[in-house]
């Protein structure tokens, strides 16, 4: 999911104005800067994916969707 998400963000960000990109980065930094020195551990593969089926778990799909929606709310336009 991470490579897919990264690719979607790259395509959405391609061609945006530098001033918009700067404001977007400043907004994101303000939300996450305090966690940069001690970031959350994250999840294991088994917590994100069903090892038997090879499909992402529902919680992981919801996280992906929420994160994408947050970026859309900030003005990033996904093309998918």
C-alpha positions in Angstrom: 0.0 0.0 0.0 2.8 2.4 0.8 4.3 2.4 -2.8 0.8 2.8 -4.2 0.1 5.7 -1.9 3.5 7.3 -2.7 2.8 7.0 -6.4 -0.7 8.6 -6.0 0.8 11.5 -4.0 3.5 12.0 -6.6 1.0 12.1 -9.4 -1.3 14.4 -7.5 1.6 16.7 -6.7 3.1 16.8 -10.2 2.6 20.2 -11.7 1.2 22.0 -8.6 2.4 25.5 -7.9 5.5 25.9 -5.7 3.6 28.2 -3.4 0.8 25.6 -2.9 3.4 22.9 -2.3 5.1 25.1 0.3 1.9 25.8 2.2 1.0 22.1 2.1 4.4 21.1 3.5 4.1 23.8 6.2 0.7 22.5 7.2 1.8 18.9 7.3 4.9 19.8 9.3 2.9 21.7 11.8 0.7 18.6 12.4 3.6 16.1 12.7 6.7 18.0 13.7 6.4 17.3 17.4 6.5 13.5 16.7 9.5 13.5 14.4 12.0 13.0 17.2 10.1 10.1 18.7 7.8 8.7 15.9 5.2 6.0 16.5 6.5 2.5 16.1 4.1 1.6 13.3 2.4 -1.7 12.6 3.7 -5.1 11.6 2.9 -6.8 8.3 0.5 -9.1 10.0 -1.3 -6.1 11.6 -1.8 -4.5 8.1 -2.2 -7.5 5.9 -3.9 -10.9 6.1 -1.0 -13.3 5.5 -3.3 -16.0 4.4 -5.1 -14.1 1.6 -2.4 -11.5 0.9 -5.0 -8.7 1.1 -4.9 -5.6 3.3 -6.9 -5.7 6.4 -10.0 -3.4 6.8 -8.4 -1.2 9.4 -5.4 -0.7 7.2 -7.7 0.2 4.2 -9.5 2.7 6.4 -6.3 4.3 7.5 -5.2 4.6 3.8 -8.6 6.2 3.0 -8.6 8.6 5.9 -5.0 9.7 5.1 -5.9 10.3 1.4 -9.0 12.2 2.4 -7.0 14.5 4.8 -4.7 15.4 1.9 -7.7 16.0 -0.4 -9.1 18.3 2.3 -5.8 20.3 2.1 -6.3 20.7 -1.6 -4.3 17.9 -3.2 -6.2 16.6 -6.1 -5.9 12.8 -6.7 -6.4 11.7 -10.3 -7.9 8.3 -9.5 
